[in-house]
């Protein structure tokens, strides 16, 4: 991702390098999200092993809720920054 930032900063007008930078920027994000989902399913299995109860729906509903909260906060920050000078 750092290489992608460098390419974005140094070559913003070169379309081919912008495409390369986009691929370099978004590819790790896919692996990070996949790892988070797999860790959640592993924690469900571990919780069932320890407690004897399987709370799959509760555990898997937390991540989308956090994603929505993070999206709302980031959008509010962007709107605040864009409308603040007005």
N, C-alpha and C positions, 0 to 999 in steps of 0.2 A: 504494500500500500504506500510505503514511503516513496518508492520509485515512481508510482503513479502520480503522487503529489508533485514530485520534481518535474516529471514530464508535463503536467498541467501548467506549472509555473513557467518553465523554460520555453515550451513550444505550444502556446495556446492557439496559434494560427495554422499549425500543421495538422490537417485532418487525420492523416494516417497515424500520427503519433498520439493524437487524442483518442482514437479508437483503441490503440494499444494500452494507453493509460486507463481507459475505462475497463478493459478486460482485467488489467492488473489490479484495479481498485475493487471491482465487484466479485472477483473469484474467491478471495479469502472470506468474504462475507457469507458465501454459501456454505463453506466448510464450518464456519463458526456457528451458524444457525443449526446445521445438522448435528454438530457436537452437543449443542444445548438441548436439542430434542432427544437425542440418545441418552444424555445424562438424566433428563426428566423421566424417561421410561425406566432407566436403571434404578432411580430413586423410588419409583412406584413398586418395583419388584422387591427392593430392600425393605420398604415399609411393610409390605405384605409379609415378608419373611419374619420381621421383628414383631409386628403387632397381630398378625393373623387377619387383618382387614385390608381390603384393596380399595383405596380411595383414588381411583384413576381419574374420574371426572373432575374432582376438586383440584387435583394436582395439574392436570392438563389445561384447566381453564384459567390458571393463574398467568401463564405466559402470554396468551392473547390479550388479557386485561392489561398487563404491564406494557405490552406493545402499544396499545391504544392510549394509555396514559402518557407514555413517552412521546408518541406522535402529537398528542394534544399540547404537551408542554413545549415541544420544539416548534410547533406551528405558532403558539402564542408568543414565543420569544422572537421568532422571525417577524411576525406582525408588529410586535412592540418596537422592534428595531427599525422597521420600515416606516411606521407611522409616527415615531417619536420626533423626527425632525420637523414634521408638519405641525 
